[in-house]
Amino acid sequence: MYRTIALAFIVVTFAQNALCGQFDWPQWQGPDRTAHSKETGLLQEWPKDGPPLAWKIKGLGGGDSAPSIAAGRIYAMGNSGEDEVVWAFSEKDGKEIWKSRLGSAFVQRGMPQSKEGPGATPTVDGDRLYVEGMGGDVSCVQVSDGKILWQKNLQTDFSGKIPTWSFRESPLIDGDKVIVTPGAQDAMLVALDKLTGKTIWKTEMPASPAGESSGQAGGRGGFGGRGGGAAYSSPIAIDFEGIRQYVQLTAKGVFGVAATDGKFLWRYDRPANGMGINISTPLYHDGRVFASSAYGAGAGLAKLSKDGNGGVKAEESWFSKNLENHHGGVVLIDGALFGANGGNGGGYAVCLDFQTGEVLWNEKDADKRRLKKGSVAVADGRIYYRTEEGPIVLIEPSRKEYLERGRFNQPDRTDKPAWSHPVIANGKLYIRDQDTLFCYDVKAK
């Protein structure tokens, strides 16, 4: 009987996963958390007025939560009245399938920015959906009908301290685990059983060894900051020298832990700013970890290597003030980093060499600037760049110069900054502006 039940579970899970399309966008920053879509056959240049609008819908509620797309459905979070909710819509036409209340809407006090609603992107894993609310509620939701299967809270269950602008990360699913960041000293990162919500392990963060420079594994003392150790970034999973790791940028720096037991492995603090406002997701490639933040910090690349005791250490390869990425993210294409440099307001697009940090080009000249600060995603050899002020731009990546291949202005712009990242899935471009979701057809005809 037990074998039959187990086999049935495997078949159902396989069937659910099989429904996910090859070009879906099932979580934050796409299939691999690199902001790269695997899709091809898209427009390489946009018409004068931009790609055609397929449909638009209202009713998402307030917030900057970018959508996820999987198995014919779109999922998004928002604050609807006094409730924090997650929605499921039809990918075909945007019609509502279900709406689930997660709890009371979190009231962000003190800071006016991004208080309208959640900033996390739902993570789809087979027949379940994982979301994280502003107050730290981590919920496992049934994709068929929105039923909540379990909930944990990063504050009450793990003594996490809420960051100034609330919890903003998107949960990471890896194997049987959900990875989230309470930011407590004895629970900086935690792994939960994705089926039950039970704690598998917690990461205790050590203080920085005395005498270390900020370009090495530490340099700023223990993790903490204004609200605690959590910032606003989302974790990634990497494989290095046979060791599966989870990498996260927190209030004090970027660090890696062992996936098996949460054991602390290494840390690199310099890309984190002193205010703990560290937002963009780290990037991993070829044994190196890249991270960046604004507010006087910058961008740094750390090379990982095995130490003499069988552990892992991180040593700085380069650091640059020419890429202070606020929250729009950075993408890696053909050995070059593309993103935005700048903190509050303004800013401009830049391109740096991944290996050396050399500036290859930038839009720094204010009189000739064509591209201000924004968020990025990649599909079919093009960068989709959404400026903070609203215009959406298509860019051909080049190490030599800025090459624009189209732009348009989203209609019905709110007066809020355009902070929700662009999403590309199955021939469509999704742009969220608070309560409204726009769907554009970017498939080449």
N, C-alpha and C positions, 0 to 999 in steps of 0.2 A: 504494500500500500504506500509506504513512504517513498519507494523508488518511483511509483506512479505519480505521486504528488510532485516530487522533485523534477521529474521529466516534464510534467505539465507546466511547471513554473518556467523551466528553461525554454520550452516551446513558445509560451506566451511572451517572455522577455525578448526572445529572438524575433518574434513576429513584430513586436513594437519597434525594435531597433531597425528592422528591415524596412519599416514604413518611412523612416527618416530618409529624405532625398539626399542625393549625392552633393547637392549644392545648397543644403539647408544651412542655417546659422543658429545652432541650437544653444548658444551660450554667449557670455560676454566675449567680445572680440573674435567671434567666429569659432569654427571647428577646433582650432588648435590654440586659441587664445593669443594669436599673433596679429589679429585684425586683417588676415588674408583669407579671401574666399578662393575656393578651388574652381570656380566657375569660368567658363569660356564662352565665346560667341556673343559678347556684349558690345555695345556701341563704343567705338574707339574715339569718336568725336561727337559732341552733342549739337543738335540744331541750335539756331540762334536763340530761341526762347527756352532751351533746355529739353530734356526728354518729356514725352507725353505723360500727363497725370492719369493713372489707371483708375484710382479712386481715393477718396479720403473719408475718414470717419472721426467723429467726435465722441467723447464720453470716456476717455482714458483716465480722467482726473488729473490733478496736478502732479508734477514731478519730471525728472530728467531720465527716468528709466528707459534705456534703449530696448527695443523689442528683441525677442528671440523667435526664430522660425524653425519649426520641425514638424514633419509628417502632416503637412497641410494646414497647420495652425500657427497663429501668431500669439505670443504671450507678452504681456506687459504689466507693470505695476503702476499704481497711482494712489493718490489720496482723493477719495470721493466723499465729500461732506465731512463727517466726523469719523470715517472709516478708512483704514488702509486696506487696499484691495489688490487682487491679481485678476487679470482678464484673460480669456481665450477668445480669439476671433478666427474667422475663416480666412485662410490665405487667399482664397479665390476672390472674395469680394468685400472682406472686412466685416462681415456680419458677426454679431456677438453670438458665441456658443454658450459660454457661462461666465459668471462673475462670482468670485469668492471673497468673502470678508476675512481678512487675516487678523484683525484686531482694531483697536482704536487708533486713529491717526495720531502720530507723534507730533507734539508741539515743540518746534525748535526755537529755543529762546536765545536772545542776545545777538544773533547774527541774521541779517535779512536775506542773505544770498541762499538760493536753493532750498528755501523752506517750504516750497509748494508741495513737495511729496518725495517719494523714494527715488534713489538714484541707481539702485541695483538692477541688473538684467537677470531675468529668470534663467535658470539652468535646467535644460530638458535632458532627462536620462530615462529612455524607454517609456514606461507608463507612469513615470513620476516627474514632478517639477519641484525645483528647490529655489526658494526665494529668501531674501534677507531684508527686513524692514528697517526703518530709520532708528527705531528704538532697540534694535538688536534681536527681534523675533526671527528665528530661523525656522522656516516652515517647509514641510514635505507635503506636496499637494498631488492628488490623483488627477492625471491629465484628462481622463474621460469626463469628469463632472465637477472638478474643482474641490472635491472633498479633502479636508485637511486630515492627513494621516498621523502626523506628529509635529510637535513644536518644541523648540528650546529657545531660551533667551540668553544672550551673551552677557547681560548684566547680572541677572538673578542666578543663573546656573553656573557661571564661571567667573563671577566678580569682575567682569570687564567694565571699563570706564568708557562712557560714551564720548566720542570725539566732539569737538566744538560744533561741527556741521553734521553731526549724527553719523551712524554707521552707513557706509556707502558701498561696501564691497559686494561682489557677486560670488556666491558660493562656488567652490570648485568640486566637481565629482571626479574621483579617481578610483577605479575598481569598486570596492565595497565601501568607500569612505566619502564623507562630505568634509571638506576642509574650510574652516572659517577662522576669523581672527578676533577673539575677545579683547586682546591687548593687555591682559593681566600678567603680572610678573610670573606667576606659576601656570598661566594658561595663555601665553602669547598667541599661540596657534593651537587649535584643537582639531582632532579627527573624530567624527561621529559615524556610527554605523548608518548607512544611508537608508536602510529598511526600517530601523527602529528608533534612531536618534540617540542611542546609547553611546557614551563616551568610550572611544577606543584608546586614545592617548592624549596627553596635554604636553606642550612644550614649555619648559621653564627656561627663561632667558638668563644667561650669566652676565655679570657685569663685565665691562671691557677690561682686559688685563692692563695693569699699570704700564705706562711707557709706550703703548702702541700709538702709531700715528693714524690719522683719519684715513690715510690711503691704504691701510692694511685692514685687518679683520675688525677693528673696533675704533675707539678714539673719542667717544662722547660719554663714557660711563654707561650706567645701566639704562635700559629702555624705560620710558615713562612719558614725559611730555605733559602738555596742558591737560589733556583728558585721560591720558594713559598711553599705552603702547600702540594702540590701533590708530591707523591713519585712514586713508580713503582708497587705497589701492586694492587690487584683487590678486590672489595668489595664482601661481602657475606651477605645473609639474614638469620636471626635467629629468633626464638621465645623463649621468656623468660617471664615466669609468665604472660602469656596472652598479652604480648607486642611484636609486630613485630618490629624488628630492622634491620638496616643496619650497618655493622661493616666494618671499613676500617683502614688500616695501612698507615699513611701519613708520611711526612718528620719529624714530631716531636713526633708521638705516635699513638697508636691505640685508636679508639673511636667508640661509638655507638650513633645512632640517631633514633628517632621514624619514622617508615615507613609511618605513616599517614600524617605527616606534616614537617618532617625533623628536629624536635626539638632536640637539643643536649641533650644527656642523661648522658654520662660518658666518661672518658678517662683514659688511662693507658700508660704512656710515656716510662717506663724503657726499654722495648724491642727495642726501636728505637735508632739507633746510631746517634751520634752528627753531622754526615756529611749529614744526610738526605737520605742516600742510603738504603732505606728500600723497600724490593722487594717481599718477600714471602707472600702469602695470609694467613691471620689469620685463626685459626681453632677454632671451637666451639663444646663443648660437655658437657652435664650435668651441665649447668649453669656456665660454665667456658670458658674463652677465652684465647687461646694460641697465642703468636706472637713471632717472632724471627728476628734478623738481625745480620750482621757481623760487621766488622770494630770496634772491641772493645766493642760491646754491649753484646748480648746474648739472652737467651730465658726466657720468663716469663709467668706465668699462673695467671690470675686474676679471682677471684670469683665474680660473679654478685649477687646483692641482692637488695631488695626494701629498700629505705630510708624512713625516717619518714614523708616525704612530698609526698609520693606516686611516687617518681621518682626511678631511678636506680643508684646504686653506684658500683664501681669496687674496690676490695681490693686484693692486691697481696697475692697469696698462696705460690709461690716460684719463685726464679730467679736463673738462672744458666749460667755460662760462658762456659759450656761444650757443648752448642749447639748454636753456632753462625752461623745461616743458611744464606748463601749468597743470593741465588736465586733459589735453586733447590726444595724448598718446603719441607714440613714435613707431614707424614701421621700417623694416629692413628689407631692401630690395637690391640685389646684385652688389652687395658689399657697401651699400650706402644707407645712411639713416635719414629719413624724411620726417619732419615734424615742425612744430612751432616753437619759437623762442619768445618768452615774455610772460609776465605775471598778470596783474589786474589791468585789463584793458589793453588795446593796441596790439603790440607784438607783431611778429612777422614769420614767414616760412623760412626754413633753413634746410640745408643738406650737408651732412658730415660724413666723412669716411669712417666706416665702422672700425677698422683696425687701428687707425691713428688719431682720430678725432679732428682731423684737418677739415676746415670749412671748405666745401666744394663750391657752394654758392649760397646766397641769402637774398632776402627782400628787405634788407635793412634800410635802404635809402627811402626816407619818408616821402620825398617828393615824387618818387617813381614806384613806390610800393604798390604791387598788384595783389598781394595776398597777405592779409593780416592773420592773427592768431586763430587757430581752429583745431578741429578733431579730424582724424584720418582713418581710412580703411582702404583695402586694396582688393581689386578684382580684375582679372583678365588683362594684366599689364597696365592698369591705370590706377591712379590714386584718387579716391573720392574724398574731397576735403570740404568740410562744412565749417565755414567761418563762424566765429562767435557772434558776429553781428547778423548772420542769417544766410548770405549767399552761399550756394553750393557750387563747387568748382571741380572740374575734371582735369587731372594733370597727368601728363606722360612723364614717368620717372626718368630723369637724366642726371648723370653725375656732372655734366658740364654747365647746364643752364636750366632756368625755369621755363617749362613748356606747358602752356595752358591749352586745353582742348575743348573748352566749353564752360559755361557757367549760367546759372539762373537764380532768380530770387523766388523763394518759397512764398506763396500767397498767404494772406491772413496771418501775418507775423504778429505774435504777441509782443509785449514790451519787455519780456524776459530774455536773458542771454540764451543763445542757441547752444546748449551744453550737451544735449543728447547726441551720442555719436551716430554717424550714418551706418546703415546695415544693408548689405547686398545679399540677396538670396533668390535663386530660381528666376533670374532675369528681371528682378524688381529691386528698386532702391527705396528704402524706407527712411523717412525723415519724421521725427517726432518733435512737436512743439507744444509742450504741456498737454492740454486736453485733446489735441488733434494729432492723428497719424496720417501722413501722406504716403501714398504708394505710387512710384513712378516706374514706367516700363522702360528698361534700359537694354532690352534684348535687341541685337542687331537683326534687321529684317532681311 
